[in-house]
Amino acid sequence: MKVCIYGAGAIGGLIAARLGAAGETVTVIGRGDTLQSLQQNGVGLTEHDQTRFYPVTAASSADNLDAQDLIVIAVKQPSMNPIIKRIKPLIGEHTRVLLAMNGVPWWFFDGLPNAPQDAVLRTIDPDGDLRNYVPSHQIIGCVVHLAAAAVSPGIIRLNMGNNLIIGEPSGELSESTLQVADLLQRGGFNIEVSKEIQRDIWHKLLGNMTMNPVSALTRATADHILDDPLVNQFCCKAMHEALEIGNLIGCVVEQTPEERNTTTRKLGAFKTSMLQDIEAGRPLEYMALIGVVYEIAQKLSKEVPYIAALYGLIRQLDNSQQRTD
């Protein structure tokens, strides 16, 4: 199977290493120091305090590639749209595009029975044209339940977890998706194939939509956020609003916000990805995590004061950082 991976960071690099170790033909699109490291050494993976390198083909663009069997896009939402608009030459009739990203994707309403009539999510698909570049029937959604980090260019460390949930927007389990599941299992991942990938996305979103922006706003690690009863309560209120939205669109999540926060607290004093981004001066992926939730609420004429407040605050923080830069 010919595999092209966009994004040689924590998740993309991990998938590249695992598939390279399994003997698959993998091309990784990278840039700068990461590209140079991949070209010289392959992709490095550190597990159990041991680093091994696996061969991949590294390129600065996909200009000279033909149609792929699988394209993996593992970047944050601010970088997603330009990539989607560049990969059309790589997509053949049988190509599948696996999106390993946090938050709500642009195709979220496709195949969802209770979706609003207006299926375009402008916060993450401003021009409403992403389906023209990647048809939804060729998409495989992916929910990542693991923690990894790019410790240096081209070298990834797996910190904890090993689970990926994949599924199609339609809820079907096509032969192509089952083949991708088998490929990832051969690479050593624990794979769950879901008929309700939108619900799985919404379930993970509940924690990300609060912990990430709150951590960026307060510069606090997860333990300090959740140990403050007022901030914890604020997060729970926003999550309850999201649960109500999920119920309306058919993404019912049984776990309560309080249960979710208790589980998160057990992970200790970790920095969320958005806190790391704000410290590094990078753009924030708040649109896919909180902006799109507010947009969906607007489509449903649902009042969500806690989500609205959090969205407005993180939007102002991101705007302020961009003005400073």
C-alpha positions in Angstrom: 0.0 0.0 0.0 1.4 3.4 -1.0 1.1 5.8 1.9 1.7 9.6 1.9 1.8 11.4 5.2 1.4 15.2 5.6 2.7 16.4 8.9 5.9 14.9 10.4 5.0 16.1 14.0 4.0 13.9 16.9 1.1 12.0 15.3 2.2 12.0 11.7 5.7 11.0 12.6 4.5 8.2 14.9 2.3 6.8 12.1 5.2 7.0 9.6 7.5 5.2 12.0 5.1 2.5 12.8 4.2 1.9 9.1 7.9 2.1 8.1 8.7 -0.5 10.7 6.0 -2.8 9.3 7.7 -2.6 5.9 5.2 -0.3 4.1 6.1 2.2 1.4 5.8 5.6 3.2 6.4 9.1 1.9 6.5 11.9 4.4 6.0 15.5 3.4 8.1 17.7 5.6 10.0 21.0 5.6 13.1 22.6 7.2 15.1 20.7 9.7 12.6 18.0 9.9 12.8 17.3 6.2 16.6 17.2 6.4 16.6 14.8 9.3 14.1 12.5 7.6 16.2 12.5 4.4 19.4 11.7 6.3 18.2 9.3 9.1 14.6 8.3 8.4 12.0 8.8 11.1 13.0 8.1 14.7 10.7 6.7 17.3 11.5 6.5 21.0 9.7 3.9 23.1 10.7 2.4 26.4 13.8 4.7 26.5 15.1 3.3 23.2 15.2 5.2 19.9 15.1 3.4 16.6 15.0 4.8 13.1 12.9 3.6 10.2 13.2 4.3 6.5 10.8 6.6 4.8 10.9 8.7 1.6 11.0 12.3 2.6 10.0 15.1 0.2 9.2 18.8 0.5 6.1 18.5 -1.6 4.0 15.9 -3.3 4.5 17.4 -6.8 6.3 14.3 -8.2 4.0 11.7 -6.6 1.2 9.8 -8.3 -2.1 8.6 -6.8 -1.7 7.1 -3.4 -3.7 4.3 -1.7 -3.8 6.2 1.6 -3.1 9.8 2.5 -2.7 10.6 6.2 -3.1 14.3 7.2 -1.9 14.8 10.7 -1.7 18.6 11.2 -3.6 21.1 13.3 -6.6 22.8 11.8 -5.0 26.1 10.8 -2.7 24.1 8.5 -5.3 21.7 7.3 -7.2 23.6 4.6 -4.1 24.6 2.4 -3.0 21.0 2.4 -6.5 19.7 1.5 -6.4 22.0 -1.6 -3.0 20.6 -2.7 -3.6 16.9 -2.6 -6.1 16.5 -5.3 -3.5 15.1 -7.8 -2.7 12.3 -5.3 -6.3 11.2 -5.1 -7.4 8.3 -7.3 -10.6 6.5 -7.4 -9.6 4.2 -4.6 -7.6 6.6 -2.5 -8.6 7.1 1.1 -7.7 10.2 3.1 -7.3 9.7 6.9 -7.6 12.8 9.0 -5.9 12.5 12.3 -6.9 15.9 13.9 -8.4 17.3 17.0 -11.8 18.9 17.0 -14.7 18.9 14.5 -13.8 18.4 10.8 -15.6 20.1 7.9 -17.3 16.9 6.8 -18.8 16.4 10.3 -22.5 16.7 9.2 -22.1 14.4 6.2 -23.9 11.1 7.0 -25.2 12.4 10.3 -29.0 11.8 10.3 -29.9 14.8 12.5 -27.6 17.3 10.9 -28.9 20.8 10.2 -29.9 21.5 6.6 -26.9 23.8 6.2 -24.0 21.3 6.4 -21.2 23.8 5.7 -19.2 24.8 8.8 -17.8 28.2 7.9 -15.5 28.5 10.9 -13.3 25.6 9.5 -14.4 25.7 5.8 -14.8 29.4 5.1 -15.3 29.0 1.4 -17.5 25.9 1.7 -15.4 24.1 -0.9 -13.3 21.5 0.9 -15.7 18.7 -0.3 -14.7 19.6 -3.9 -11.1 18.6 -3.1 -11.7 15.5 -1.0 -15.2 13.9 -1.4 -16.6 12.7 1.9 -16.9 9.1 0.7 -13.1 9.0 0.5 -12.6 10.3 4.0 -11.7 8.2 7.0 -12.1 10.1 10.3 -9.6 9.3 13.0 -9.8 10.0 16.8 -6.4 9.8 18.4 -6.2 8.5 22.0 -2.5 8.6 22.7 0.1 11.1 23.7 3.3 11.6 21.7 5.7 14.5 21.2 8.2 15.5 18.6 11.3 15.8 20.8 13.5 17.0 17.9 13.2 17.2 14.1 12.2 13.8 12.8 12.3 12.1 16.2 9.0 11.2 18.0 8.5 10.0 21.5 5.4 7.9 22.4 4.5 9.0 25.9 1.3 7.0 26.6 -1.6 5.3 25.0 -1.8 3.5 21.7 -5.4 3.7 20.5 -6.9 5.0 17.3 -10.6 5.1 16.4 -11.4 5.3 12.7 -14.6 5.4 10.7 -16.4 6.8 7.7 -18.7 9.8 7.7 -21.5 7.6 6.3 -21.2 5.1 9.2 -20.5 2.4 6.7 -17.6 0.0 7.0 -16.2 -0.3 3.5 -13.6 -2.8 2.5 -11.2 0.1 2.0 -11.6 1.3 5.6 -11.1 -2.2 6.9 -7.9 -2.5 4.9 -6.7 0.7 6.5 -7.6 -0.6 9.9 -5.6 -3.8 9.1 -2.6 -1.7 8.0 -2.6 0.4 11.2 -2.9 -2.8 13.3 0.1 -4.3 11.5 1.9 -1.1 12.5 1.2 -1.8 16.1 -1.8 0.4 16.9 -4.8 -0.7 18.8 -7.6 0.0 16.3 -11.3 0.4 16.8 -13.4 0.7 13.7 -16.5 2.8 14.5 -19.9 3.1 12.8 -20.4 6.4 14.7 -17.2 8.3 14.2 -19.0 11.7 14.6 -20.0 10.6 18.1 -16.5 9.5 18.9 -15.2 12.9 17.7 -17.8 14.7 19.9 -16.8 12.6 22.9 -13.2 13.6 22.7 -14.1 17.2 21.9 -15.8 17.7 25.2 -12.5 17.8 27.1 -10.5 19.5 24.4 -13.0 22.3 23.8 -12.5 23.5 27.5 -9.1 22.4 28.7 -7.2 23.6 25.7 -8.5 27.2 25.5 -8.7 27.6 29.3 -5.1 26.5 29.6 -4.0 29.0 27.0 -5.9 31.8 28.6 -4.6 31.0 32.1 -1.1 29.5 31.3 -2.1 26.8 33.8 -1.5 23.1 33.6 -4.5 20.7 33.7 -4.1 19.9 37.4 -4.3 23.6 38.5 -7.3 24.2 36.2 -9.2 21.3 37.6 -8.2 21.8 41.2 -9.8 25.3 41.1 -13.5 24.8 41.9 -14.6 27.9 40.0 -12.7 27.1 36.8 -13.6 23.4 37.0 -17.3 24.5 37.3 -17.0 26.8 34.3 -15.6 24.0 32.2 -18.4 21.7 33.3 -21.0 24.3 32.4 -19.6 24.6 28.9 -19.4 20.9 28.5 -23.0 20.5 29.5 -24.0 22.9 26.8 -22.0 20.8 24.3 -23.7 17.6 25.5 -27.1 19.2 24.8 -25.9 20.1 21.3 -24.7 16.6 20.8 -28.1 15.2 21.8 -29.8 17.4 19.2 -27.5 16.3 16.3 -27.4 12.6 17.3 -24.0 12.5 19.0 -25.1 11.3 22.4 -22.3 11.0 25.0 -23.2 9.2 28.2 -20.1 10.4 30.2 -20.9 13.5 32.4 -18.5 16.5 32.4 -17.7 15.8 36.1 -16.7 12.3 35.2 -14.6 13.5 32.3 -12.8 16.0 34.4 -12.1 13.4 37.1 -10.5 11.2 34.5 -8.5 14.1 33.1 -7.3 15.1 36.6 -5.7 11.6 37.0 -3.3 12.5 34.2 -1.6 15.0 36.4 0.2 18.2 35.6 0.3 18.2 31.8 0.4 21.1 29.3 -2.3 21.0 26.7 -1.3 21.4 23.0 -2.9 24.9 23.0 -0.8 26.0 26.0 2.3 24.7 24.2 1.3 26.6 21.1 0.7 29.9 22.9 4.0 29.6 24.7 5.7 29.0 21.3 3.9 31.8 19.6 2.1 29.5 17.2 -1.4 30.0 15.8 -4.1 28.4 17.9 -6.5 25.7 16.6 -9.4 27.1 18.5 -11.8 27.2 15.5 -12.0 23.4 15.3 -12.3 23.0 19.1 -14.6 25.8 20.3 -15.5 28.1 17.4 -17.2 25.3 15.4 -19.2 24.3 18.5 -20.5 27.8 18.8 -21.4 27.8 15.1 -23.3 24.6 15.4 -25.2 26.1 18.3 -26.1 29.1 16.1 -27.4 26.7 13.4 -29.6 25.1 16.0 -30.7 28.4 17.6 -29.3 27.1 20.9 -28.2 29.6 23.6 -24.7 28.6 24.8 -23.4 31.4 27.1 -20.5 29.5 28.5 -19.3 28.3 25.1 -19.8 31.8 23.7 -17.7 33.4 26.5 -14.9 30.9 26.0 -14.9 31.3 22.3 -14.8 35.0 22.5 -11.9 35.1 25.0 -9.7 32.6 23.1 -10.4 34.4 19.8 -9.2 37.7 21.4 -6.1 36.0 22.8 -5.2 34.6 19.3 -5.9 38.0 17.7 -3.7 39.7 20.2 -0.9 37.3 19.7 -1.0 37.7 15.9 -0.9 41.5 16.2 2.1 41.2 18.5 3.8 38.9 16.0 
